[in-house]
Amino acid sequence: MYLGGGGDFKLLLGHKFFGQNMAFVREFKAIMCSVRGIVWLNSRMSCSRMSDKVLTSPEDISKLYREQSQFPSLSRADVGPVITSQYGGKYSNISTEWTQRDLERNENVKFCRQYIVFHDDKSIVYSGPSGNCTEIKGELLSKDSPSGEMKAVVRAVTIKGEEKQFLEIWHKNSKIKSLNLTALKKHGKVYEDDQFGCLVWSHSETHLLYVAEKKRPKAESYFESGSEASLLGDEEDTVKVEKKEDATKGDQFVYYEDWGEALVSKSTPVLCVLDIEGNNVSVLEGIPDNISPGQAFWAPNDTGVVFVGWWHEPFRLGLKYCPNRRSSLFYVDLTGGKCEQLSPDSAAVCSPRLSPDLCRIVYLECDVYGPHQQCCKLCMYDWYTKKTSVVVDVVKRASEDGFTGIYSSMLSHQCWSADSQRVLVSCAQRSRKDLLVVDTSTGQVTNLTSKSDMGSWCLLTIHRDLMVVSCSSPNCPPSLRLGFLPTSGSENEVSWVTLEEAQTQAEIDWQILTFTPPLDEDNSQYSGLDFDAILLKPKEVKEGTKIPLIINPHGGPHSVIVAEWFLSQAVLCKMGFGVLQVNYRGSIGFGQDSILSLPGNVGTQDVKDVQFAVESVLRQGHFNREKVAITGGSHGGFLACHLIGQYPDFYKACVARNPVINLASMIGSTDIPDWCMVEAGFDYNTNALLNPAMLEQMLNKSPIKHVTQVKTPVLLTLGEDDKRVPNKQGIEYYRSLKALQVPVRLLWYPDNNHSLSKVDAESDGFMNIALWIIQHLAL
């Protein structure tokens, strides 16, 4: 039986549980009478048939973009405790968080929505929304207590122009505590990011654990007055001031390293504990000075804290999207303050998760340095035997059942089955993102979603085997689904129920294409590799019409584009373009060999893969060879600029977002100098010194080498605060093209970093990109 939100009561009564529990049915009806469902505004959007001509009017394009930007995306879900009524019926409340672009306010707004789910611990009987959406404001972190009785919130509030942070404790319908963390001055700002941040209740629900910036000593000028009084006018108007905090003179401008792109305010994290009853905040001691802690949780029985520690000596490197930084699992004992290392110090680890029976910890592990994103091991540490085992090892090539390995830097916070035997992982499998279940006793991996029409499945949470997921495709925005994890051996029998249905964009057709490089482009060291591309095109096109094509290779380069919803690509397709997203060799999700095939071959292997995919698609005869544009960001921009230099008459328009232009000039200013060396074909270590031969090789692999051949008009979009690919890279290319009198335009986005993801930059960038392509493809 399938029932979505707002299902039919008559169908419900046919369920055997309800037929045998009529008293509960009466209670159920009473509850559901108060449940009001709403349909997303976007579900009422009309789907007009596409025209055979490309949409070119700025007004029409902006209208379409505005319409499509109203589809929200899921960011989080929490399942409350199971409630049993006096008649034996069971139900749970599900709380979800969504984000949506607000083009009027130029920001991403966050809102929550509640659902109620009736079930019998094996199947869902009925589900539906409970109330309307509510915008979330000021919340940096929030977490329900294990019993569901309380909720903790870290909130940012601006008071008289100054931002302050509060830690709140809510119980039922009231706020019972509110601590001004800023006024306590025990530490700096609380970390709200995914890399370090956490907010975790102790098992006893008496303490809270979180991460914050270490308090820095006050610094002042050598010339600042040390007087304890300031004179205002006459002597009788002397005003006494409080004794100043001890300050260090001459340290006002000392440089503090940070953890790079998207972590610029994070330098020295500390673990903090709130004693809820005593209102006391303490900073944990015993953690080595050369370690930066994060991703922490309470050990079994609350005896201490387990955390990931990153070595930050001799200096910090960019950490965001770089899980290959040397790190280990640690345990600090709260009674004696002793810090113990639980995993080897020669690897990189992340995302530890404690099993429901409090006996085992699973975590991800990969090699230090080398490619930033790699195929991971799934490791398990037994808390009582102190032994570590590898549950799933690195996969070099896909196995017979199609499993290509684990590619993730963040497991869901709740990823264990109720019996503490299986772990769920969402990750790329070639050009799909699938939901995998791993049996920790055998290492057997089962794909729960490989046969689904949806191209991307993301686990939001699992609680008592009730899975909550977000799924989408290139032609379907994210929808919210849930289902129970079947017993071991029957995983393929998941029955999914949709809580929020997203409207499929019927005008968009998509498919995954697989390419085998020609023999002369095969990699002799890693022979026989293939790669994919995702092709989007308008579904209804008159016979004989050849449409323009936009090429979009991903960044990374060790990343992947999976078959999920992308606003910009969907709008371009609905405008009338074909879009080809290329996952060249070196992408994650295809096995470790594919990843390792690219370092040392950037600028050749990846460039040829993209061009081969484009030529192959053009031979199908559906697209106009004279109207092909290339776009890309970061390493995708690197490829775009390479392609217009190596194939100067092929592409009629180019867009590069924060592109890598010159590896040799980038290495001294980026937060990831190791990336420049590794991708150019060299091993990296922190004391590596550059020599002229190395710099020459970096230059030869860079797009700037081919700039004199470029004829294609280029649009550059740069983020002012980009620490990953500093904007001087784009400016270097801009000046070179200007000198060569190649048409070029540069857009500069203040307060934006490498992702250019703020709503104003994203929306303005899309409009300028679309119009640039339209102009230079002469549409």
N, C-alpha and C positions, 0 to 999 in steps of 0.2 A: 504493500500500500504506500502510495506517495501522497504527501500533503505538504504544501508550502504554506507561507503565511496567509492567514485569512481563509483557511480551508473550510470545507463543508461539514457541519455538525452531523449530518446524516451519515456521511462516510465514516466519521469518527465512531459513531455508535456501532458500526459494523465490526470494529476491532474487538477481539475476544475479551481483552482486559476490561473494556468499558461495558461490554454486555454483561459481565459478571459482577460489576461494581456500580450499580445504578445510583447509590448514595454519592459515590465520588463524581458521577456524571453531573449530578445536580450542583455539587460544589464547583466542578470544573466550569459549568456554564456560568455560574455566578462570577467566577474569576474572569472568564473570557469576555463577559459583558463589559468589563472595565478596560479591556484591551482595545486600543484603537490603532488601526494600521494606517500608514500613509504610503503612498507610492511616490518614489523619487520624481522630482520635477522632470528629470531627463527621460523618464519612461513615457512621458506624454509627448515627447518630441516627435514631430512628423518625419517620415523618411521619404523625401522626394526623390524621384528617379533622376539619376545623373544625366547631365547633358553630355553630348559627344565632344564638346569643346571644353578646354580647361577654363576654370573660373579665374578671371584676371582682375576683376574690379576690387580695389582695396576695401570698399564698403562690404561687398559680398564675402570676401575672405575673412574680414574681421568678425562679421556676423556668424559665419560658420565656426570660426575658432571659439567665439564666445559660447556658442551652443554646445560644442563638444567639451569645453572646459568645465561644464557643469556636472560631468560624471565624477563622483568622488572615488577615492581609493581607500582601502582598508589599511590601517596601520597597527591595530592591536585588537585582541579579544580576550576576555576573561570569563571563565565559567564559575558561577557561584556554587556553594554547597548544595547537595541534593536535599530537597525538602520532601518529607513524607507526610501526607495529609492524614487526618484521623480515619480516613476510609481506605488507606493503603496506596493511594496514588502518589507517584513521584514526579517532581518537576524541578528544573534548575533555571536560574536567571543567567542570561548571557549579556555581558556588557561589551560593546564594541566602540572603537574609536576610528574615525574617518578623517581624511583631509580633503579639502576642495579649494581650488583656486578662486579667489574673489578679485575679479579684475577691477572692480570699483575701488576697493580698499588697497589694491596692489599687495596682497598678502595671501598666504595659504592659511585658511581657517581650519581649526580642528573642532570636531563635534562628536558627541557620543549618542548612542542609541541603545536601548535595552530591548531584550527579547525574552520570551518565556518558552520553555521547551518541556513538554510532557513526554516521559519515556518510561521504559520498563527495564533499564540498564543494558538492554541489547538492541533495541530499536526505538525510533522516534515515533511517538503516537500523534503528537500535534505540536506545531511550532508557530509562533507569530510574534510580531512586534508588540512592545508594551510601552505606549506613549510616543511622543514626538521626539525629534532631534533637539539637542541642546548644545549650544556652542560652549567649548571649554576655553577659559581664559586664564592665563597666568600660571597654569600648571606646568611645572618642569618635569616632575616625576610623581607617580602615584602607585599605590600598591595596597590591595586588600590583605587583611590578616588571614592566616591559614583557616581559621574558623569562619571567616566571613563576617565576623561581628564588628570589626573595625576597619578603618581605611586611613592610610598615611598619605599625605600630600606635601611635596615641596613646591612652594609657590613663590613667584617673583611679583613684587608689588612696588610700584613707583609712588613714593611719598615725598611731596615737596621737591620733585625733580630728582630725587635720589632713589636708585633701585635697591630694594632690600629683599632678603630671602627669608621666608618663614617655613617652619616645619609644623604641619597641622595634624592632629589626630581627631578623626571623626568616629562617632559611635552612634549607630542607628540614625536618628534624625537631628543630631546636634554635633557641633564642634566642641570637643572637650578640652583640647589643648592647642595652643598656638605659640610657638617659640620663635622669637626674632633671632635667627642665626647670625645675621649681620651684626646685631648689637652685642651678641655674646663674645665675638672676636676670638673664637677658638680656632678658626680656620678661615680660608678665603671662600670663594664662591663654590657652591655645590656643583659637581659634575653631572650634567644631564645627558651626556652623549652615550652612544651605544658602545664605544670603545672601552671606556673606563667605568662609566656610571652604573649605579645600582641603587636600589632602595629595597631592603630585604628585612622582613620580620624575623625575629628569632622564633624557634619552634614553640617556645613558651609564651610568645606574644608579649613579652615584657621589655624587649629592646628592639631598636632599629639600627640597621647598618647602612651606611652610605659613603660615598667618596667625595672629597672636596680638595680644593687647592690648599697646599700648606701655607700657613700664615707667614708672611714675610716681615722681617724686622723693619721698623720705620726708618727711613733715611732722610737726611736733611743736608742743606748746604753748609759748608764751613763758615759761611758768612751770615747764617740765620741766627737771630738774637736768641740768647739763652735765658733772657729775663722771664721771670714768672709773673710779671705784671705788665700791662700795657697802659699807657697814659693817654687819656682822652681829655684834652683841654686842661683845666686847672687841676691843682693837686688834689682838691677835694673830690674831683670826679674820677679819681683812680679806681679802676675796676680790676679786682683780683680774678685771675683765671686759674683753672685747675692745673695742677702740676702735669707737665708734659710727659707723655710716654717716652721711655728711653729710646733714643734715636742714634743711629750710626751716621757719623758725618762723612760726606764724600761718596756715599753709595747710591745717590739718587739716580744715576744713569748706568748702573751696572746692568749688563746684558743678561737676561734670563732666557735660556733656550726654551723652546716649546716643542710640541709634538707635530708641528707642521700643518699642512693643509687641513682645514675644517677643525683643527684642534689648537688654534693659535693662542687661546687663553689658558691652555693646559700645559703646565710645566712640571710641577712636583706634587703629584696626588698623595693624599693621606687617607687612611681608613678611619672613619668616625663612627662612634656608637652613641646612641641616645638611650639613656635609662628613662623609660617613659614615666614611671612612678616618681622618680627623684628629680625629673626635669634637668638631668645632668648630661652634658655632651662631653665626651672624652675622645682624644685622638690616640689610636692604638700605637703602642710602642713595640720595639723589638724587630721591626722590619728593616732590613739592611739599607744603608744610605744610598747604595748604588742601584736600588730597585724602585721602580714606579709601580704601585699596586693598582689593581682594578678588577672588574668582573667578579666581585666577592660575594660569598654567601656563608651562612652559618654552618659549622660542622655539626655532625650528629650530636645530640644531647647538649648543644650550645656550649661545648667546651672551648671552642675557638672559632677562628674564621679561616676559610679556604679562599685563596685568591690567585689570580694570574699576576706574575711580576715580570716586568720588562726591564732588562738591563739598559741603563741610559749612560753608561760610560763606554768609551771616552766622550761620546756626544750623542745627542738624540737625532734620529732620522724620522722622516714622515711616517706616520703609523696608519692613517686612514687608508683603507684599501690595500694595506701592505701587511698581511698577516705573517710574513716571513721574518719578522724581527725576533731576535733571540729573546726567549722568554721561558718561564717554567711555572709549574704549579707549586704553590707554597701553602703551608699551614702555620698560623701563629696561635699559640696557646694563650688563652686569656688569663690563666692563673699565674703561670710562670713567665710569660712574655717571650718564651722561646719560639724562634721561627725555624721551621723545618721545610726543606725542599723535597717535594713529592715526585717530581719528574726530572729527567736528565736536563742538564743545562746546555746541551749541544743542539737543541731543537727549538722550534717555535710552536707555542701552544696557545689555544684560545677556547673560549666558550665552554667552560666546565659546567656540567649539569648533574645534580645529585638525584639518585633514584628515590622513588616514593618510600621504599623500605629503609632508606638512609644507610645503605650498605655499599653502594658503588657510585663512582663518578665517571661519566664519559666526557671526553673532550677531543678536540681536533688537534692534529699535529702535522707539521710540515717541516721541510728543510729551512735552515737559516740562509738568508740571501738567495741568490739565483732569481728566477722569475718571481714577481710579487705574488701572483696567484698561481697555486699549484694544485695538483691532486693531493688530497689530505688523507692521512690515516685517521681512523676512528679508534681511539684508545680508551681503555677502561682501567681505573684504579680501584682496587678493593680496599675499603676503609679498614677492614679488620685483619686481613692477611698482609696488607701493605704491598701486594703484588700488582704489577701493571701488565696488561695484555693488549695485543693489537687485535681488535675485533674485525676491522676491515682495513686491508693494506692498500698501498698505492697501486693503482691499476694502470699498466702501461698501454694496453690496447683493450678495446671492448671485449667482454667475455661473450660466450655463445648466446647467452640470454639477453645481450644488449647492454648490460650494465657497464658503464664507462668510468666509474669511480665516484668519489665524494668531492664536491667542489663547493665549499662554503667557508665563510669566516664567522658565521653566527648561527648556532642552533637556536631553535625556539626555546624560550625560557622554560616552557613545559613541553618536554619531548618524550618522556617515558610512558610506556604502557602501565596500566594499573598494577600488573603483577611484577613490575620491575625487571622484565625479561627482554623487552623489545624497545627500540629507540626509533623515532620518526625523524627523517631528514628531508628537507626540500632543497633540491639542487638541480643544476643543469645536467641534462642527459642529451648530449649533442645540442640541437637547437630547441629543445623543449625544457621546461622546468617541471620536474615530476616530484611526486611524493613517494619516498622510499621508506620501507620499514625494515629494520635490521634486527635480526635475532642475535642477541649478545652472547648466547651460549654456543652457537654454531657459526656465526658470521654470515649466515644466509641473508641475502638482500632480495626483497620483493618489491617490485614497482606497482604501486596501487593505482596509478593513473595513466599508464602508457597507452592504453586503448581509448582514452578520452578524446573527444573532439576539442576540448579546451587545451590550449598549448602551454599554459602556465598554472601551476598549483603551488600555493604557499601556505604552509602550516602556521596558523596564528597561535593555537594552543591545543593541548589535549588534556582532559581532566576526567579521570575514571573511565578512560577509553573513549570518551566523547571528543571527537576531533572537530575543530572549527578551522575552516580554510577560506582563503580568498583565491578565486580562479578567474582567469581572463584569457583572451586571445587577441590577435591583431585586429579583429573585427568585433570584439565584444569587451566592453569595460568590465572592471572587477565586479564580481558577484560574491555573495556570502553564502557558504554552504556548510553543512555539518553532517556527520555520520559517525556511527560507532565502529571502532576498530574490531574486525572479526577475530575469532580465536586463531591461534597460530596454525598455519597451514591452509587457512581459508581466507587469506587477506584479499583475494581478488573478488570477494563477494560483498564489498562495501556498498551500502545503499545510501546514496547522498540525498539530502533534503535541502532545498534552496530557501534561505531566509530572506535574501534580497536578490531579486532577479535584475540583471542589467540588460538593457535593450541591445540586441545584436544589430550591428550596422550592416544591413542587408546589401548595401551597395559595394561593400568591400569583399573582395575575394583574396584568399591567401593560400600559399602552399610552401612547403619546405623542399628545396632542391638540393641534391647532392652532386658534387663534382669530383672527378678524379683528375689531378693535374696531368698534362701530357708528359711523356717519358723524359723529355729534355728539361722538365722543370721539377722532376722528382728529387727528393732529398736523399742522397746516397747513404747518409748515416741513419736516417729514419725513413726508410723506403716504404712505399705502399700506402701512405696516408691519404685520406680524402678530406673533404670539408663541405660545409653547407652554406646555403643562403636562404633567406626568407623573402619571398616575392609577394608583394601586395599590388593589386591592380583593381581598377574599377570593374565591377562584375558585368555591367551592361554597356557594351561598346558596339557600335554598328560594325557589321562585317566589312573588313577592308580598311578600317580606321587604325592608324598607327599612332600610339600615344607617346608622349614624352616620358623619359625615364630618369629617375633620380637614384644615384648610388650612395649608399651609406654604410661604409665599413665602421666597425666599432673601435673604441679606444682601448687602452690597456698597455700593450697589445694582448695581454693574457686575461682577457675578459670574454664575454659572449653576449650576443643578442638572442634572447629566447623569444618564443612565439607568444608574446604577451601584448597587452594594450599599451600603446605609446600615443599620446595625444598628437604630437606633431606629425607622426607618420600617418595616422588615421586621417587627419585634416588634409594633408597633401594628397592622399589617395582619393578622398571625397571631392577634392578640387579637380581631379581628372588625371593625376600623375600615376605612373607606376613607380614603386619604391622597391629597391633591391638592397637588403641588409645582409652584408657578407660576413660570415664567420670563417675567415681564412685559417690556414694551418698556423697553430700557435694559440688558438682560442681554447678556453677551458671547456670541459664537458665532453672532450673527444679522446681522453686518455693522456697520460703523462708524456708519452712519446711525442704527441702533437705539440704540446707545450714546449718541450725541449728542442724541437726542430727549428724554432725561430730565432733564439738569441744567436747573434753573429750573422744572421741573414736578413735583418730588417732592411727595408729599402729595396729588396730584391724579391725574396720568396713571398712576402705578404703582398707586395705590389703586383707581382705576376698572378697571384691567386685571385685578387680582385679583378684584374683585367680579364683573366680567363673566364671568370664567372659572368662578367658583363658581356663579353663577346658571345658566350654560349647562349645567354638569354636573348640577345639581339637576333641570333640565328633562328629563333622561334618564329620571328616575323610579326610579332604583336606590337613592337615598339619602333619608334622613329630613330634611326641611327644618327640623324643630324640634330637631334634634340636630346642630348644626354648631359646631365649635370652631375657633379660629384660634391658631396658634403661629408663632413666628419669633424669630430672634436677630439682634442688631445692627440693620441696616436692615430685616431681616425683622421684628424687634420694633417698629421704627418704624412699619411697615405694619400690624402687628397692632393697635397702639394707635390708629392712625389709623382703622382699619376699625371698631373698637368705638365710636369717637366719632362717625364719620360715618354709621354704620348701627347705631344703639344697640339696636335690637330684633332684630337678625338673629343675632348670635353668642351662644351660651349659655355659653361658657367661653373664656378667653384666657390664653395663656402667653407671656411675653416674656422672652427671655434677653439680658441686657446691652443693653437697647434704647436707641436714640436717642430722647429725649423732647423736648428743647428745643435747637435748633441755636444759638440766641443765647447760652444759658448754657454750652453745650459748647465753643464755639470757644476759650475762654480756658484750657481745662484739658486738651484732648486732644492727642495727639502728631500729629494730622493736621488742624490748623486750616484748611488749604487745602480739605479735603473739605467742611467746613461752608459755605464761601463758594461753591465751585463748584456744589455740589448745590442751593444756594439761588438760583443763577443769576448769580453774579458771577465775574469773572476774578480770579485770585489771583496776587499776587507778594509777595515777602518784606517789602516795605516798605508793603504795603497797610494803610491805617488804616480802622477801622470808623466808621460814622456812624449816627445814630439811624434813618435810613431803611433802612439795610441790616439793622440789628438787628430792626427791625419786620418786614421781609420774612422773615427767618429764623424769627421767632416765628410768623408767619402760616402758614408751611409745616410747622410742628411739631405733633406729636400733642397737646402740652399745650394747644393752642388749643381742642381739642374735648373736654377732660376733663370739663367740666360736663355733657355729654350722655351720659357713659358710665354704663351700667347693668350691664354684663357683669362677673362675678367675674374677678379678675386674679391670676395667680400670676407673681411676678417672681423670676428667679434671677440673682444678681449675683456676679461675680468680684472678690475684694478687691483684686487686683493689676492690674486692667484699666486700661491706659493709652490704649487706643484709644477706648473709650466709657466714660469714668470712671463709677464706680458711683454718683456723686452724681446722675447722670441718672435712674437707677432710683429712687433715694431721693426725688427731686423728685416723681416720679409717685406713689410710694407715699404720701407725705404728702398730696398732693392728693386721692387716692382716699379716704384715711382721713377727711379733712375732709368729704368729700361722702358718707361712710357707704356707699361701694361696697365689697363684700367684696374684700379684697385680702390676699395672703400674700407674704412676702418670704423667700427663701432666700439665705443669705450664705455664699460658699465661700472660705475662707482659702487662700492660696497658689495661687490660680487666676487666670489672666488672662482675656483677652477670649474665648478659645475654650472655656473651661470644659471642657477636654478631659482633665484628670486623671481617673483611673479612679474615684476616690471621688465626685468631683463629677458625672461623667457618669452613673454608675449610680444615685446617689441622686437626681439631677435627673430621670432618666427615670422612676423609680418615683413621685416626687411629681407629675410632670407627668401621668402616666397616671391616677393616682388623682384628681387635681384635675379632669381632664376627665370621668372617670366620675361623680364626685360631682355636677358641675354640669350634666351632660347627663342626670342622673337615670337612669342605666343600672342 
